[in-house]
Amino acid sequence: MDLISLVIINYNNKSYLKRCLTSIENQTYKNLEIIFIDNESKDGSFEFMKEEYSEKNILLIRNEVNNGYAGAANQGIKLSKGKYVMILNPDIIMEKDFIENMYVFIDKDERIGALSGKLLKYDFENDKKLNYIDSVGIDMYKNRKFKDRGQNELDIGQYEKTEVVFGVCGAAPLYRKSILDKISINGEYFDEDFFAYKEDIDVSWRINLLGYKNIYYPNAVAYHGRGLGSSSGGILKFISNRKSQSEFLRGISLRNQILLLKKNETEESVLGDKLKINIRKILLMGYFIMFERFSFKYIKEANILEDKILEKRKIFFEKNNKLNYDFLRLMK
């Protein structure tokens, strides 16, 4: 059984840590390396970990600055010794066979770059598993919307098929480290200019371009404490859901969406989709003018970062001149 490295990325999530670590301790798969990275938490998270887990053979690292999800993930991957790396949010609780099921499946096929299990929702306030879906992979749409598949749907067995998906959610993905090495750019696996949000989509896109697979595997089940997530059902629900999110979350997600497309889109991938892409851009711009003018600050940030992103794009495409576009058939 190969070593699997677990990288827990924490920022002010002390209340989740005990349950997350207990679910790791209860795993049937025991050949695990645990790396805990704290991004300058102010809630006593790191002190709690030192007090409770300093003798548990966990590598504890405290950053003096918040390096974001991307920076901390890269830090953990570089320190990891495992054949596989699982990035974990602290609000993840795994069924006891989650890691074992993931390992047995991914180890059969060297073309699998990333694997996602079935993520259901967890109510931390009431300490209760919920039968609602958090993510069963990520879909890419022809208008370049990205969405966690099945999010907020009641789980009635509609996602029991193992299948190739465009991407995997960054809350509890299992990566083959050798493929992360292949998609890295200047030593970055996750793009640190993204900081947080949609960096998992960026990684999934590069895995696809190199002809490797992102797979959803329903036999591995875990629970995620994320809230409502994306909405469906018309413009009023869309606006209501947007207002429930912080300006920072909405803004950085928009900024990273722009960076994501600048970095990964090609003439081959955009072929036939330009009209749908442009219609979505126009509708969103109208929405921002009407309801979220703060968004233009983040559009400006994307423009400032454009040269850096295009340089990373150039490095990746020059290093990998044989690209694979089979993933385009997955688009909705």
BELNORZI-V485895 format. One record per pair of residues at least 4 apart in sequence whose ideal C-beta (glycine too) atoms are under 8 Angstrom apart, sorted by the first residue. I is the first residue (numbers start at 1). J is the second residue. Records with the same first field share a line. If there is no record, write none. Layout:
I=J + J
This chain:
1=29 + 30 + 31 + 103
2=31 + 82 + 83 + 84 + 103 + 107
3=31 + 32 + 33 + 81 + 82 + 83 + 84
4=29 + 31 + 32 + 33 + 82 + 83 + 84 + 85 + 86 + 99 + 103 + 174
5=32 + 33 + 34 + 35 + 76 + 77 + 80 + 81 + 82 + 84 + 85 + 86 + 177
6=24 + 32 + 33 + 34 + 35 + 86 + 88
7=35 + 37 + 72 + 73 + 76 + 77 + 80 + 85 + 86 + 87 + 88
8=20 + 34 + 35 + 36 + 37 + 88 + 89 + 90
9=37 + 39 + 69 + 72 + 73 + 76 + 87 + 88 + 89 + 90
10=17 + 36 + 37 + 38 + 39 + 41 + 45 + 46 + 90
11=38 + 39 + 40 + 41 + 66
12=41 + 42 + 43 + 45
13=17 + 41 + 43 + 45 + 89 + 90 + 91
14=41 + 43 + 44 + 45 + 48
15=124
16=20 + 90 + 91 + 124 + 225
17=21 + 45 + 48 + 49 + 90
18=22 + 52
19=23 + 93 + 124 + 127
20=24 + 88 + 90 + 91 + 92 + 93
21=25 + 52 + 53
22=26
23=27 + 92 + 93 + 94 + 95 + 96 + 98
24=32 + 34 + 94
26=96
27=32 + 94 + 96 + 97 + 98 + 99 + 100
28=96 + 97 + 99 + 100
29=97 + 99 + 100 + 103
32=99
33=59 + 80 + 81 + 82
34=56 + 57 + 58 + 59
35=58 + 59 + 61 + 76 + 79 + 80
36=49 + 53 + 58 + 59 + 60 + 61
37=61 + 63 + 72 + 75 + 76
38=45 + 46 + 49 + 60 + 61 + 62 + 63
39=63 + 65 + 66 + 67 + 68 + 71 + 72
40=62 + 63 + 64 + 65 + 66
41=45 + 46
44=48
45=49
46=50 + 60 + 62
47=51
48=52
49=53 + 54 + 58 + 60
50=54 + 60
53=58 + 60
54=58 + 60
59=79
61=75 + 79
63=67 + 71 + 72 + 75
67=71 + 72 + 75 + 192
68=72 + 192 + 194 + 195 + 196
69=73 + 170 + 190 + 195 + 196 + 197 + 199
70=74 + 188 + 190 + 191 + 192 + 193 + 194 + 195 + 196 + 199
71=75 + 190 + 192 + 195
72=76
73=77 + 87 + 189 + 190 + 199
74=78 + 187 + 188 + 189 + 190 + 192
75=79
76=80 + 85 + 87
77=85 + 177 + 180 + 189
78=187
80=85 + 177
82=177
83=176 + 177 + 178
84=103 + 106 + 174 + 175 + 176 + 177
85=174 + 175 + 177 + 180
86=99 + 102 + 172 + 173 + 174 + 175
87=170 + 172 + 173 + 175
88=92 + 171 + 172
89=170 + 171 + 172 + 224 + 225
91=122 + 124 + 171 + 224 + 225 + 226
92=119 + 171 + 172 + 222 + 223 + 224 + 225
93=122 + 129 + 222 + 223
94=98 + 99 + 172 + 221 + 222 + 223
95=220 + 221 + 222
97=101 + 220
98=102 + 117 + 172 + 220 + 221 + 222
99=103 + 174 + 220
100=104
101=105 + 117 + 217 + 219 + 220
102=106 + 115 + 117 + 174 + 217 + 220
103=107 + 174
104=108
105=109 + 112 + 115 + 162 + 215 + 217 + 219 + 220
106=112 + 115 + 174 + 176 + 215
109=213
110=176
111=211 + 212 + 213
112=176 + 212 + 213 + 214 + 215
113=175 + 176 + 179 + 180 + 183 + 207 + 210 + 212 + 213 + 214
114=167 + 168 + 173 + 174 + 175 + 176 + 179 + 203 + 204 + 207 + 212 + 214 + 215
115=168 + 173 + 174 + 175 + 214 + 215 + 217 + 220
116=135 + 136 + 137 + 165 + 168 + 169 + 172 + 173 + 174 + 214 + 215 + 216 + 217
117=172 + 216 + 217 + 218 + 219 + 220 + 221 + 222
118=133 + 136 + 155 + 159 + 216 + 217 + 218 + 219 + 220 + 221 + 222
119=133 + 134 + 135 + 136 + 169 + 171 + 172 + 222 + 223 + 224
120=129 + 130 + 131 + 132 + 133 + 134 + 155 + 221 + 222 + 223 + 224
121=130 + 132 + 133 + 134 + 223 + 224 + 225 + 226
122=128 + 129 + 130 + 223 + 224 + 225
123=127 + 128 + 129 + 130 + 225
124=225
129=223
130=223
131=154 + 155
132=152 + 153 + 154 + 155
133=149 + 150 + 151 + 152 + 153 + 154 + 155 + 159
134=148 + 151 + 169 + 171 + 223 + 224 + 226 + 229
135=148 + 149 + 150 + 151 + 169 + 171 + 224
136=148 + 149 + 150 + 159 + 165 + 216 + 218
137=148 + 149 + 163 + 165 + 166 + 167 + 168 + 169 + 214 + 216
138=146 + 147 + 148 + 149 + 165 + 166 + 167 + 168 + 169 + 200 + 201 + 204
139=146 + 147 + 148 + 149 + 165 + 166 + 330 + 332
140=144 + 145 + 146 + 166 + 167 + 201 + 327 + 330 + 331 + 332
141=145 + 146 + 147 + 331 + 332
142=272 + 273 + 276 + 277 + 331 + 332
143=273 + 276 + 277 + 279 + 280
144=257 + 261 + 273 + 277 + 280
145=280
146=166 + 167 + 198 + 201 + 257
147=151 + 230
148=169 + 229 + 230
149=159 + 165 + 216
150=155 + 158 + 159
151=229 + 230
152=228 + 229 + 230 + 231 + 232
153=158
155=159
159=216 + 218
160=218
161=218
162=215 + 216 + 217 + 218 + 219
163=215 + 216
164=213 + 214 + 215 + 216 + 330
165=214 + 215 + 216 + 330
166=204 + 205 + 208 + 214 + 327 + 330 + 331
167=200 + 201 + 203 + 204 + 205 + 208 + 214
168=173 + 200 + 204 + 214 + 215 + 216
169=173 + 200
170=199 + 200
171=224 + 226
172=222 + 224
173=200
175=179 + 180 + 203
176=180
177=181
178=182
179=183 + 207 + 210 + 212
180=184 + 189 + 203
182=210 + 320
183=189 + 203 + 206 + 207 + 210 + 316
184=188 + 189
185=191 + 312 + 315 + 316
186=312 + 315
188=192 + 312
189=203
190=194 + 199 + 200 + 202 + 203
191=199 + 202 + 259 + 263 + 309 + 312
193=259 + 305 + 308 + 309 + 312
194=198 + 199 + 202 + 256 + 259 + 260
195=199 + 252
196=252
197=249 + 252 + 253 + 256
198=202 + 253 + 256 + 257 + 260
199=203 + 256
200=204
201=205 + 260
202=206 + 256 + 260 + 263 + 264
203=207
204=208 + 214
205=209 + 260 + 264
206=210 + 264 + 316
207=212 + 213 + 214
208=212 + 214 + 324 + 326 + 327
209=264 + 320 + 323 + 324 + 325 + 327
210=320 + 323 + 324
211=323 + 324 + 326
227=244
228=241 + 244
230=241
231=237 + 238 + 240 + 241
232=237
233=237
234=238
235=239
236=240
237=241
238=242
239=243 + 291
240=244
241=245
242=250 + 291 + 292
245=249 + 250
246=250
247=251 + 294
248=252
249=253
250=254 + 292 + 295
251=255 + 294 + 295 + 297 + 298
252=256 + 298
253=257
254=258 + 295 + 298 + 299 + 302
255=259 + 298 + 299 + 301 + 302 + 305
256=260
257=261
258=262 + 299 + 302
259=263 + 302 + 305 + 309
260=264
261=265
262=302 + 306 + 309 + 310 + 313
263=309 + 310 + 312 + 313 + 316
264=269 + 313
265=269 + 270
266=270 + 323
267=271
268=323 + 325 + 328
269=273 + 325 + 328
270=274 + 277
273=277 + 331
274=278
275=279
276=280
277=281
278=282
279=283
280=284
281=285
282=286
283=287
284=288
285=289
286=290
287=291 + 292
288=292 + 293 + 295 + 296
289=293
294=298
295=299
296=300
297=301
298=302
299=303
300=304
301=305
302=306
305=309
306=310
307=311
308=312
309=313
310=314
311=315
312=316
313=317
314=318
315=319
316=320
317=321 + 323
327=331
